[in-house]
Amino acid sequence: MDGSGLDLMASSLLSLSVLFGLLLGAVFLRRRLRATSWGRGRAAQSPIRIVASRALGGQNMLVIAEVEEQRFLLAVSRSGIANISQVGGHE
């Protein structure tokens, strides 16, 4: 290969490595932002928070939800959601 061919190959490899580095940086940034409230957007501002959940089998589960510092035990099933009781105390 002559000198111009080597220069073209070196330039192409440098361009590919820069693009690969930018892609890796974007993936890293996306993963970091997913764990922050800024990455979650509106969900972080929601007044409703799921504190705990337990699967009971099939599509049935128990959920403790918190709204304005009050906790509720909910039964969630395929047919709907039912409020079982209000739960006192915090963990």
N, C-alpha and C positions, 0 to 999 in steps of 0.2 A: 504494500500500500504506500502511496505517496503521502506527503505531509498534509495536504488538504483533506484527504480521506480520514486521516487520524484526527485532525482537528474537528471534522464533522462528527465522528464517532464520539469523541470526548465531549463535545457540546451536547450531543443527544443524551449520553449517559448522565451528564450533569443535570440536564432538564428533567429527565425521568426521576432522578434521585430527589430533586427539589419537589416535584409533584407528589412523590411517594411520602416525603416528609410532611407536606401539607395535609395529605389525606390522614396520616397517622395522628397529626395534631388535631384535626377536626374530630376524629373518633374519640380521642382522649378528652377533649373539651366537652363533647356531647355526654360522655359518661359522667364527668364531674358535675355538669349542670343538672343532670337528672336527679342527683341527690340533694339539690338545694331547693329552697322555696321558689327561687326565681325560675328554675327549670320546671317546676310543677305548675306554675301559673296560678289560675283561679282556685285550684284545689287547695292550695295552702291557705286561702282566705275563707274557706268554707266554715260556717259555724257548727257543722255536724262532723263528728270524728268517730271512727270505728276504733274502740279501745281493744276489743278482743273478739274472737270468733271461734266456734268449735263445730266441726262437721259432725252430724249425727247419723249419717248414712244416706245413701241416695242423694236427693237434692235438698235435704233438710239440714238446717243448722241453727245454732243459737248465736246471737250477736249482742254484744254490749256496745251501745252507741251513746255518745256524750253530746249533749246540746246545752249550751249556756251553763256549764258546770253541773248539769243534772244527767244522771246515767239511767238508761233504760235497757232492760233485758227483752230482746225481741226474738220471736220465732220466725224464721224465714224458710219458706217452702215453695214448691212449684205453684201452689195455689194462691200465695200471697204472703204478707207480713202481718204478724199479730204482736201487740204489745203485751208481754206477760206480766211485767211489774217494773216499778221504779227501783233502782238499786242504789243503796246508800253507801257512802264512804268512798275514798279514793285509795289507789294502790300506793 
